[in-house]
Amino acid sequence: MKTSLSRRQLNRRASLTGLGVSILLHGAVAGIFAKFYEELKPISEEKSVKIALNTFTPPVAPLPPAPTPPAPPPPAPPAPPPPEPVVTPPPPEPEPPKPTPPPEPIEKPKPVEKPKPAEKPVEKPKPKTKPKPLKKPEPEPKQQVAQVAPPALPSPPTPTPPAAQPSSAPSSSISSNLPPSGVETVGEFNFATSAGDDRFYKIQKAIQKRHKYPKRAKKMRHQGVVEVSFLYKKDGTVRDVKVIKSSGYETLDETAVELINCAAPDFPILDRDYVIKIPVSYKLM
């Protein structure tokens, strides 16, 4: 019993002690707050400014502009007059149908006999026409050289000149016999005997320089050799250009003749007139 009473007394004392401490703490806090409030109060009173609200008049709001009256609507278009009633004529009365005549009996057409096809005549194959070779021109007659006899002396009888004996030596490409007085002989160049002559080589080179294959003959695959003869004068002109051996094609022959005339300005100047015979070859590679 004594222990329980002592515990109660201790608890009561502890609670009283706590209550006293709490009252002291609250009192201290209240004193501090009161002192702080007294220091702040005169400052707030000095700064306070009294404002009378009745001295200010609120600004008058501007009146809104008067609304503009709406524009009058446009006058309505006049109503169109009512359409006149269309009077439709009554439909014509249908004509009574005409009586149809009885159909005539149709005659059957007789079968037409088909004509027999005519037998076509068997055409014989035409022989192929070979190109006609050009006619060889007839050789011109050689000009006979007239020999001039010496003048006759008055006292003795004029001796007859001896007849010219034919020389047994082989003919050369260039005649070496001296012509009689007042008569000029004509030399000759040809491919067989004059191949080593420098003058003939220059003429041959000038012809090769101008040589062109004709387009038409090349297209037709024409080939051949044309042997041409012409007279080359010592003044540099060419005359009597002719074909002495045809190639078998007229185009090649005509081109060879034109070739000689075109190449003549490049020929060398010779000491006398010459008859020149030269082959012109046209071969496709």
C-alpha positions as CSV (number, residue, x, y, z in Angstrom):
1,M,0.0,0.0,0.0
2,K,2.8,2.4,0.8
3,T,4.6,1.7,-2.5
4,S,1.5,2.4,-4.5
5,L,0.9,5.7,-2.7
6,S,4.5,6.8,-3.2
7,R,4.2,6.1,-6.9
8,R,1.1,8.1,-7.2
9,Q,2.7,10.9,-5.3
10,L,5.7,10.8,-7.6
11,N,3.5,10.9,-10.6
12,R,1.5,13.8,-9.2
13,R,4.6,15.8,-8.5
14,A,6.0,15.1,-11.9
15,S,2.8,16.3,-13.6
16,L,2.8,19.4,-11.4
17,T,6.4,20.1,-12.2
18,G,5.7,19.7,-15.9
19,L,2.7,22.0,-15.7
20,G,4.7,24.6,-14.0
21,V,7.5,24.5,-16.5
22,S,5.0,24.7,-19.4
23,I,3.4,27.8,-17.8
24,L,6.7,29.4,-17.4
25,L,7.6,28.8,-21.1
26,H,4.3,30.1,-22.3
27,G,4.6,33.2,-20.2
28,A,8.1,33.9,-21.5
29,V,6.9,33.5,-25.1
30,A,4.0,35.8,-24.4
31,G,6.2,38.4,-22.8
32,I,8.6,38.4,-25.8
33,F,5.8,38.8,-28.3
34,A,4.3,41.7,-26.3
35,K,7.6,43.5,-26.2
36,F,8.1,43.0,-30.0
37,Y,4.6,44.2,-30.8
38,E,5.1,47.4,-28.8
39,E,8.3,48.2,-30.8
40,L,6.6,47.7,-34.1
41,K,3.4,49.6,-33.4
42,P,4.6,53.3,-33.5
43,I,6.4,52.6,-36.9
44,S,3.3,51.2,-38.5
45,E,1.2,54.2,-37.1
46,E,3.7,56.8,-38.5
47,K,3.7,55.2,-42.0
48,S,-0.1,54.8,-42.2
49,V,-1.8,57.4,-44.5
50,K,-5.4,57.9,-44.3
51,I,-7.0,58.2,-47.8
52,A,-10.5,59.4,-48.1
53,L,-12.3,57.4,-50.8
54,N,-14.9,60.0,-51.3
55,T,-12.4,62.5,-52.9
56,F,-11.8,60.3,-56.0
57,T,-14.5,60.2,-58.7
58,P,-14.4,57.2,-61.0
59,P,-13.7,58.0,-64.7
60,V,-16.7,58.2,-66.8
61,A,-16.8,55.5,-69.5
62,P,-17.2,56.9,-73.0
63,L,-20.6,56.3,-74.5
64,P,-20.6,53.7,-77.3
65,P,-21.1,55.1,-80.8
66,A,-24.6,55.1,-82.1
67,P,-25.1,52.1,-84.4
68,T,-25.4,53.0,-88.0
69,P,-28.8,52.1,-89.5
70,P,-28.6,49.1,-91.8
71,A,-28.8,49.9,-95.5
72,P,-32.2,49.3,-97.1
73,P,-32.4,46.1,-99.0
74,P,-32.3,46.4,-102.8
75,P,-35.8,46.4,-104.4
76,A,-36.9,43.0,-105.4
77,P,-37.0,42.4,-109.2
78,P,-40.4,42.4,-110.7
79,A,-42.0,39.0,-111.0
80,P,-42.0,37.7,-114.5
81,P,-45.4,37.6,-116.2
82,P,-47.0,34.2,-116.1
83,P,-46.3,32.3,-119.3
84,E,-49.1,32.1,-121.8
85,P,-50.8,28.8,-122.0
86,V,-49.6,26.8,-125.0
87,V,-52.5,25.5,-127.0
88,T,-51.6,22.1,-128.3
89,P,-53.5,21.2,-131.5
90,P,-55.3,17.9,-131.4
91,P,-53.4,15.0,-132.9
92,P,-54.4,14.2,-136.5
93,E,-56.5,11.2,-136.9
94,P,-54.6,8.1,-138.1
95,E,-55.1,7.2,-141.7
96,P,-56.6,3.8,-142.3
97,P,-53.9,1.3,-143.2
98,K,-53.6,0.6,-146.9
99,P,-54.2,-3.0,-148.0
100,T,-50.9,-4.7,-148.6
101,P,-50.7,-6.4,-152.0
102,P,-50.0,-10.1,-152.0
103,P,-46.3,-10.9,-152.3
104,E,-45.0,-11.8,-155.7
105,P,-43.4,-15.2,-156.0
106,I,-39.7,-14.9,-155.8
107,E,-37.8,-16.6,-158.5
108,K,-34.8,-18.5,-157.4
109,P,-31.7,-17.2,-159.2
110,K,-30.0,-19.7,-161.4
111,P,-26.6,-20.8,-160.3
112,V,-24.0,-18.8,-162.1
113,E,-21.3,-20.9,-163.7
114,K,-17.9,-20.0,-162.5
115,P,-15.6,-19.0,-165.4
116,K,-12.7,-21.3,-165.7
117,P,-9.4,-19.6,-164.9
118,A,-7.6,-18.9,-168.1
119,E,-4.3,-20.7,-168.4
120,K,-1.4,-18.3,-168.0
121,P,1.1,-18.5,-170.8
122,V,4.4,-19.8,-169.5
123,E,6.9,-17.0,-169.8
124,K,10.2,-17.9,-171.2
125,P,13.1,-16.7,-169.0
126,K,14.6,-13.7,-170.6
127,P,18.3,-14.1,-171.4
128,K,20.5,-11.9,-169.3
129,T,21.8,-9.0,-171.2
130,K,25.5,-8.7,-170.9
131,P,27.0,-5.2,-171.0
132,K,28.0,-4.4,-174.4
133,P,31.7,-3.8,-174.7
134,L,32.7,-0.5,-176.1
135,K,33.8,-0.6,-179.7
136,K,37.5,-0.4,-180.0
137,P,38.3,2.8,-181.8
138,E,40.0,2.3,-185.1
139,P,43.7,3.2,-185.0
140,E,44.4,6.5,-186.6
141,P,46.5,6.3,-189.7
142,K,50.1,7.2,-189.0
143,Q,51.1,10.5,-190.4
144,Q,53.5,10.0,-193.2
145,V,56.6,12.1,-192.9
146,A,57.3,13.9,-196.1
147,Q,60.9,14.0,-197.0
148,V,62.1,17.3,-198.4
149,A,64.4,16.9,-201.4
150,P,67.5,19.1,-201.7
151,P,67.2,22.0,-204.3
152,A,68.3,21.1,-207.9
153,L,71.5,22.4,-209.2
154,P,71.4,24.2,-212.6
155,S,74.2,22.3,-214.5
156,P,74.2,18.7,-213.2
157,P,71.0,16.7,-213.2
158,T,69.3,16.5,-209.9
159,P,70.1,13.2,-208.2
160,T,67.1,11.3,-206.9
161,P,67.3,10.7,-203.1
162,P,67.8,7.1,-202.0
163,A,64.7,5.3,-200.8
164,A,64.5,4.9,-197.0
165,Q,65.5,1.4,-196.0
166,P,63.5,-0.2,-193.2
167,S,65.6,-0.5,-190.1
168,S,65.9,-4.0,-188.6
169,A,66.5,-2.7,-185.1
170,P,63.6,-3.2,-182.6
171,S,61.4,-0.2,-182.0
172,S,61.9,1.6,-178.7
173,S,59.4,3.5,-176.6
174,I,60.9,6.8,-177.6
175,S,61.8,7.2,-181.3
176,S,65.5,8.1,-181.6
177,N,65.6,8.9,-185.3
178,L,66.2,12.5,-186.1
179,P,63.4,14.1,-188.0
180,P,64.1,15.7,-191.4
181,S,64.3,19.4,-191.6
182,G,61.1,21.3,-191.0
183,V,59.2,18.1,-189.7
184,E,58.7,17.3,-186.0
185,T,58.4,13.6,-185.0
186,V,56.1,12.3,-182.2
187,G,57.6,10.2,-179.4
188,E,55.7,7.3,-177.7
189,F,55.5,6.2,-174.1
190,N,53.8,2.9,-173.1
191,F,53.7,0.8,-170.0
192,A,55.5,-2.2,-171.5
193,T,58.7,-0.4,-172.7
194,S,58.8,2.9,-170.7
195,A,58.4,1.6,-167.2
196,G,62.0,2.7,-166.2
197,D,61.8,6.2,-167.8
198,D,61.7,9.0,-165.3
199,R,59.4,11.1,-167.4
200,F,56.9,8.3,-167.8
201,Y,57.1,7.6,-164.0
202,K,56.2,11.2,-163.3
203,I,53.2,11.1,-165.6
204,Q,52.1,7.8,-164.1
205,K,52.5,9.2,-160.5
206,A,50.3,12.2,-161.4
207,I,47.6,9.9,-162.7
208,Q,47.7,7.8,-159.6
209,K,47.4,10.9,-157.4
210,R,44.0,11.9,-159.1
211,H,42.8,8.3,-159.2
212,K,39.3,7.8,-157.6
213,Y,37.0,4.8,-157.7
214,P,33.5,5.9,-159.1
215,K,30.8,5.5,-156.5
216,R,28.3,3.9,-158.8
217,A,30.8,1.3,-160.1
218,K,31.9,0.5,-156.5
219,K,28.3,0.0,-155.5
220,M,27.7,-2.3,-158.4
221,R,31.0,-4.2,-157.8
222,H,32.3,-3.3,-161.2
223,Q,36.0,-4.0,-161.7
224,G,38.4,-3.9,-164.7
225,V,41.4,-2.4,-166.4
226,V,41.0,0.5,-168.9
227,E,43.8,1.1,-171.4
228,V,43.9,4.8,-172.4
229,S,45.8,6.5,-175.2
230,F,46.3,10.3,-175.5
231,L,48.5,12.8,-177.2
232,Y,50.5,14.9,-174.8
233,K,51.8,18.1,-176.4
234,K,55.1,19.8,-175.4
235,D,53.1,22.9,-174.4
236,G,51.5,20.9,-171.6
237,T,48.0,20.2,-173.2
238,V,46.3,16.9,-173.6
239,R,44.4,15.9,-176.8
240,D,42.7,12.9,-178.4
241,V,42.0,11.1,-175.1
242,K,40.4,7.7,-176.0
243,V,39.9,4.2,-174.8
244,I,41.9,1.6,-176.8
245,K,41.0,-1.3,-174.5
246,S,37.7,-1.3,-172.6
247,S,37.1,-2.7,-169.1
248,G,33.6,-3.9,-170.1
249,Y,31.9,-1.2,-168.1
250,E,31.0,2.2,-169.5
251,T,31.3,3.9,-166.1
252,L,34.9,2.8,-165.6
253,D,35.8,3.8,-169.2
254,E,34.4,7.3,-168.9
255,T,36.0,7.8,-165.5
256,A,39.4,6.8,-166.9
257,V,39.1,9.4,-169.7
258,E,38.1,12.1,-167.2
259,L,41.1,11.0,-165.0
260,I,43.6,11.8,-167.7
261,N,42.1,15.3,-168.3
262,C,42.2,16.1,-164.6
263,A,45.8,14.9,-164.1
264,A,47.2,16.7,-167.1
265,P,48.2,19.9,-165.2
266,D,50.5,17.8,-163.0
267,F,52.4,16.2,-166.0
268,P,56.1,17.3,-166.5
269,I,56.9,19.5,-169.5
270,L,58.5,17.4,-172.3
271,D,60.8,18.4,-175.2
272,R,58.3,17.3,-177.8
273,D,54.9,15.7,-178.4
274,Y,54.3,12.2,-177.2
275,V,51.6,9.5,-177.7
276,I,51.1,7.9,-174.3
277,K,49.4,4.6,-173.7
278,I,48.8,3.7,-170.0
279,P,46.5,1.2,-168.2
280,V,44.1,2.5,-165.5
281,S,43.1,-0.3,-163.0
282,Y,39.9,-0.4,-161.0
283,K,39.9,-3.3,-158.4
284,L,38.0,-3.7,-155.2
285,M,40.0,-4.9,-152.2
